[in-house]
Amino acid sequence: MELNAERYADPDAVRFEADGAYAQVLTGSRTWMLDWAFEPGRDQAAQQVLAAALGAATDGRPVQVWVRQPTAAHDEIAAALDLHPYRDLFELRVPLPLPEPPPPLEWQPFRPGVDEQAWLEVNNRAFDWHPEQGGWSIDQILEEEAEPWFDPAGFVMHWVDGRLAGFCWTKIHPATDDDPQLGEIYVIGADPSFAGKGLGGALTATGLDWMHRQRGVRVGMLYVDGDNDRAVRLYDRLGFTRHHVDRSYAPWSD
């Protein structure tokens, strides 16, 4: 079975393909991130490309392999390569506008060149436990600001007595053949010192309301870890329902 490899400008980024299967190696700030997919019945090719991708993820950083809508075949092939289910990430969606949103929140939009440090401090405290969202640097947020989708007008910043209490960073995805225009709650967080004040629901509703009123978005979405029971319950109360599950595999298990 022929295995093809395609490299990109990033020397660490490579895509392996064979007979209806692919695995793409990407680098993250702390981990190797691999995307993996295959057509039904292509188990041999699926194992071949994944093994090749794992072999390309060198230098000792942790590896996570991501799959959209995993099946038993994904679990079995991953196990054969000593990979274990590590995280289930739910994509949740909700029609807009929300029927019963929380009370409105006073906020101002993100100010490029002004608010980066305040955002970094709150984000990194709020997500010190998170493998991707924690430990951001100034370079990372500046890279995000340079993306064509970045819109500071929809980056909700909630201040209390001059301190950033919480934020809701939104991202709008254009409609595709498979999906309508989607308004994503890209990152949402609150300073831990403001915990228990109901900011999660208010910030989420504020971001969704802005995308609906200012950009005409009629479907909101977000990703949440499946084991984050508190957040899942919050989004349930706001009317979100599960659209699909993404799963990561890693050479360790909980």
C-alpha positions as CSV (number, residue, x, y, z in Angstrom):
1,M,0.0,0.0,0.0
2,E,1.5,3.3,-1.1
3,L,2.1,5.9,1.6
4,N,2.3,9.6,0.4
5,A,3.7,12.4,2.5
6,E,3.2,16.1,1.9
7,R,5.2,18.7,3.8
8,Y,4.3,22.3,4.4
9,A,6.1,25.6,5.1
10,D,6.3,24.7,8.8
11,P,9.0,22.0,8.8
12,D,7.2,20.0,11.5
13,A,3.9,20.0,9.6
14,V,3.3,16.9,7.4
15,R,0.3,15.0,6.0
16,F,0.4,11.3,5.3
17,E,-2.2,9.7,3.0
18,A,-2.9,6.1,1.9
19,D,-5.9,4.4,0.4
20,G,-8.7,6.6,1.9
21,A,-6.9,7.5,5.1
22,Y,-4.9,10.5,6.3
23,A,-3.1,11.8,9.3
24,Q,-1.8,15.3,9.6
25,V,0.9,16.4,12.0
26,L,0.7,19.9,13.4
27,T,2.6,21.6,16.2
28,G,1.0,23.2,19.2
29,S,2.5,25.4,21.9
30,R,3.0,22.5,24.3
31,T,2.0,19.3,22.3
32,W,2.0,17.6,19.0
33,M,-1.5,17.8,17.5
34,L,-2.4,15.2,14.9
35,D,-5.6,15.1,12.9
36,W,-6.7,11.6,11.8
37,A,-9.5,10.4,9.5
38,F,-10.3,7.5,7.3
39,E,-13.1,6.0,5.2
40,P,-15.1,3.1,6.7
41,G,-13.3,-0.2,6.0
42,R,-9.9,1.3,5.5
43,D,-8.5,0.1,8.8
44,Q,-5.2,-1.0,7.5
45,A,-4.5,2.3,5.8
46,A,-5.7,4.1,8.8
47,Q,-3.2,2.3,11.0
48,Q,-0.4,2.9,8.5
49,V,-0.9,6.7,8.2
50,L,-1.3,7.1,12.0
51,A,1.8,5.1,12.7
52,A,3.7,7.3,10.2
53,A,2.4,10.5,11.8
54,L,3.3,9.4,15.2
55,G,6.8,8.6,14.0
56,A,7.1,12.2,12.7
57,A,6.1,13.7,16.1
58,T,9.5,13.8,17.6
59,D,11.4,15.7,20.4
60,G,9.5,14.3,23.4
61,R,6.5,16.7,23.5
62,P,3.2,15.0,24.4
63,V,1.1,13.8,21.5
64,Q,-2.7,14.1,21.0
65,V,-4.5,12.6,18.0
66,W,-7.8,14.2,17.2
67,V,-10.8,12.5,15.5
68,R,-14.1,14.0,14.5
69,Q,-17.1,11.8,15.4
70,P,-15.1,8.7,16.6
71,T,-16.3,5.2,16.1
72,A,-15.3,1.8,17.6
73,A,-12.9,1.4,14.7
74,H,-11.0,4.5,15.7
75,D,-10.8,3.2,19.3
76,E,-9.5,-0.2,18.2
77,I,-6.9,1.1,15.8
78,A,-5.7,3.6,18.3
79,A,-5.4,0.9,20.9
80,A,-3.3,-1.2,18.6
81,L,-0.8,1.7,18.5
82,D,-0.9,2.0,22.3
83,L,-3.1,5.1,22.2
84,H,-6.0,5.7,24.6
85,P,-9.1,7.9,24.6
86,Y,-8.0,11.1,26.5
87,R,-10.5,13.9,25.9
88,D,-14.0,14.1,24.5
89,L,-14.8,17.5,23.1
90,F,-18.4,18.3,22.6
91,E,-19.5,20.8,19.9
92,L,-22.7,22.4,21.2
93,R,-25.1,24.6,19.1
94,V,-28.0,26.8,19.9
95,P,-30.5,28.8,17.8
96,L,-30.3,32.6,18.1
97,P,-31.6,34.7,19.6
98,L,-31.7,33.0,23.0
99,P,-35.3,32.7,24.2
100,E,-34.5,33.6,27.8
101,P,-31.0,35.2,28.1
102,P,-29.5,36.2,31.4
103,P,-29.5,39.9,32.4
104,P,-27.4,42.1,30.1
105,L,-23.8,42.7,31.1
106,E,-21.8,46.0,30.9
107,W,-18.8,45.6,28.6
108,Q,-16.5,47.2,26.1
109,P,-14.8,45.7,23.1
110,F,-11.2,44.5,23.1
111,R,-8.7,47.3,22.3
112,P,-5.8,46.0,20.2
113,G,-2.5,47.4,21.5
114,V,-4.0,48.1,24.9
115,D,-5.8,45.1,26.4
116,E,-3.4,42.2,25.6
117,Q,-1.6,42.1,28.9
118,A,-4.8,42.2,31.0
119,W,-6.4,39.5,28.8
120,L,-3.3,37.3,29.1
121,E,-3.2,37.5,32.9
122,V,-6.9,36.6,33.3
123,N,-6.8,33.9,30.6
124,N,-3.7,32.2,32.0
125,R,-5.1,32.2,35.6
126,A,-8.5,30.9,34.4
127,F,-7.0,28.1,32.3
128,D,-3.8,27.2,34.2
129,W,-5.1,23.6,34.1
130,H,-5.9,23.5,30.4
131,P,-3.4,21.8,27.9
132,E,-4.0,24.3,25.0
133,Q,-5.6,27.4,26.4
134,G,-3.4,27.9,29.4
135,G,0.1,29.5,29.4
136,W,-0.5,31.8,26.4
137,S,2.2,34.4,25.5
138,I,1.9,37.8,24.0
139,D,3.1,36.4,20.6
140,Q,0.2,34.0,20.5
141,I,-2.5,36.6,21.0
142,L,-0.8,38.9,18.5
143,E,-0.8,36.0,16.0
144,E,-4.6,35.6,16.6
145,E,-5.2,39.3,16.1
146,A,-3.5,39.1,12.7
147,E,-5.9,36.4,11.5
148,P,-8.5,37.6,8.9
149,W,-11.4,36.4,11.1
150,F,-10.4,38.4,14.1
151,D,-12.9,41.2,15.0
152,P,-12.2,43.1,18.2
153,A,-15.7,44.6,18.1
154,G,-17.0,41.2,19.1
155,F,-14.4,40.5,21.8
156,V,-16.4,41.2,25.0
157,M,-14.3,42.6,27.9
158,H,-16.1,43.0,31.2
159,W,-14.3,45.3,33.7
160,V,-15.1,45.8,37.4
161,D,-13.4,48.8,39.1
162,G,-10.7,48.9,36.5
163,R,-10.0,45.1,36.6
164,L,-10.8,42.7,33.9
165,A,-13.3,40.3,35.5
166,G,-14.1,38.2,32.4
167,F,-14.2,38.0,28.7
168,C,-16.0,36.3,25.8
169,W,-14.0,36.1,22.6
170,T,-16.2,35.4,19.6
171,K,-15.4,34.1,16.1
172,I,-17.8,33.9,13.1
173,H,-17.5,31.1,10.6
174,P,-19.0,31.7,7.1
175,A,-21.7,29.3,5.8
176,T,-20.5,26.2,4.0
177,D,-22.2,23.4,2.0
178,D,-22.6,21.5,5.3
179,D,-23.2,24.3,7.9
180,P,-25.0,27.6,8.2
181,Q,-23.1,30.7,9.3
182,L,-21.9,29.9,12.9
183,G,-21.1,32.3,15.7
184,E,-18.6,30.6,17.9
185,I,-17.8,31.3,21.6
186,Y,-14.1,30.9,20.8
187,V,-12.7,31.4,24.3
188,I,-14.6,32.5,27.4
189,G,-13.2,32.9,30.9
190,A,-13.4,34.8,34.2
191,D,-10.7,35.7,36.7
192,P,-10.9,33.1,39.4
193,S,-11.3,35.9,42.0
194,F,-14.7,36.6,40.4
195,A,-15.9,32.9,40.6
196,G,-19.4,32.3,41.7
197,K,-20.8,35.6,40.4
198,G,-22.7,34.1,37.4
199,L,-20.3,35.6,34.9
200,G,-20.2,32.4,32.7
201,G,-23.8,32.6,31.6
202,A,-23.9,36.4,31.3
203,L,-20.7,36.5,29.2
204,T,-21.9,33.7,26.9
205,A,-25.2,35.4,26.4
206,T,-23.5,38.7,25.7
207,G,-21.3,37.2,23.0
208,L,-24.1,35.4,21.4
209,D,-26.3,38.5,21.4
210,W,-23.6,40.6,19.8
211,M,-23.1,38.1,17.0
212,H,-26.9,37.9,16.4
213,R,-27.6,41.6,16.5
214,Q,-24.5,42.9,14.8
215,R,-23.6,40.2,12.4
216,G,-27.0,38.4,11.8
217,V,-25.8,35.1,13.1
218,R,-28.7,32.7,13.8
219,V,-26.8,29.7,15.1
220,G,-24.3,29.9,18.0
221,M,-21.8,27.2,18.8
222,L,-18.9,26.4,21.2
223,Y,-16.7,23.5,22.2
224,V,-16.5,22.2,25.8
225,D,-14.7,19.3,27.4
226,G,-17.2,16.4,28.0
227,D,-16.0,16.0,31.6
228,N,-16.5,19.6,32.4
229,D,-19.9,18.9,34.1
230,R,-20.4,22.4,35.5
231,A,-19.9,24.1,32.1
232,V,-22.1,21.5,30.3
233,R,-24.9,22.2,32.8
234,L,-24.5,25.9,32.2
235,Y,-24.8,25.6,28.4
236,D,-27.7,23.2,28.8
237,R,-29.6,25.9,30.7
238,L,-28.9,28.4,27.9
239,G,-30.4,26.0,25.4
240,F,-27.4,24.5,23.7
241,T,-27.6,20.9,22.5
242,R,-24.9,18.5,21.4
243,H,-24.1,18.5,17.7
244,H,-21.2,16.1,17.6
245,V,-18.2,14.8,19.6
246,D,-14.5,15.1,18.8
247,R,-12.1,12.7,20.6
248,S,-8.4,12.9,21.3
249,Y,-6.2,9.9,21.8
250,A,-2.9,9.9,23.6
251,P,-0.2,7.5,24.8
252,W,-1.5,7.8,28.3
253,S,-4.9,7.4,30.0
254,D,-6.7,9.0,32.9
